[in-house]
Amino acid sequence: MSRQEEYNTRYKKLSERVEKGIVTLVAVCIAGLVGGQFLYAFDPIRQMLVETVRLEGAAQVP
């Protein structure tokens, strides 16, 4: 195997690992965003997490 072929093989392996990490990171971020928005739907949790709700003293009634 030539040096160029070896380099290409190693680069391909590295890029596949980096790509898998990036895809995993994006999936975790999306899951965190969806989970956070889901938690905001519940008044007790929203009052604990959102400073504005605590400062106003009352949750917004839809």
C-alpha positions as CSV (number, residue, x, y, z in Angstrom):
1,M,0.0,0.0,0.0
2,S,1.4,3.4,-1.0
3,R,1.7,6.3,1.5
4,Q,-1.2,8.1,-0.3
5,E,-3.5,5.1,0.0
6,E,-2.5,4.7,3.7
7,Y,-3.2,8.4,4.3
8,N,-6.6,8.2,2.6
9,T,-7.5,5.1,4.7
10,R,-6.5,6.8,7.9
11,Y,-8.3,10.0,7.0
12,K,-11.5,8.2,6.1
13,K,-11.5,6.3,9.5
14,L,-10.9,9.6,11.3
15,S,-13.6,11.5,9.4
16,E,-16.1,8.7,10.1
17,R,-15.4,8.9,13.8
18,V,-15.7,12.7,13.8
19,E,-18.9,12.6,11.8
20,K,-20.4,10.0,14.2
21,G,-19.5,12.3,17.1
22,I,-21.1,15.3,15.4
23,V,-24.3,13.4,14.6
24,T,-24.5,12.2,18.2
25,L,-24.0,15.7,19.5
26,V,-26.7,17.1,17.3
27,A,-29.1,14.3,18.4
28,V,-28.3,15.0,22.1
29,C,-28.9,18.7,21.6
30,I,-32.2,18.2,19.8
31,A,-33.3,15.7,22.5
32,G,-32.4,18.3,25.2
33,L,-34.3,21.0,23.5
34,V,-37.4,18.9,23.1
35,G,-37.1,17.7,26.7
36,G,-36.7,21.2,28.0
37,Q,-39.7,22.5,26.1
38,F,-41.7,19.5,27.4
39,L,-40.7,20.4,31.0
40,Y,-41.8,24.0,30.5
41,A,-45.3,22.8,29.9
42,F,-45.7,22.0,33.6
43,D,-46.2,24.9,36.0
44,P,-44.3,23.7,39.0
45,I,-41.2,22.9,36.9
46,R,-41.5,26.1,34.9
47,Q,-41.6,28.2,38.1
48,M,-38.5,26.4,39.3
49,L,-36.6,26.8,36.0
50,V,-37.6,30.2,34.7
51,E,-36.4,33.3,36.7
52,T,-39.0,35.6,35.2
53,V,-41.9,33.4,36.5
54,R,-40.4,33.5,40.0
55,L,-40.0,37.3,39.9
56,E,-43.5,37.9,38.7
57,G,-45.0,35.5,41.3
58,A,-47.7,34.1,39.1
59,A,-47.7,31.7,36.1
60,Q,-49.4,32.8,32.9
61,V,-52.8,31.3,32.5
62,P,-53.5,30.2,28.9
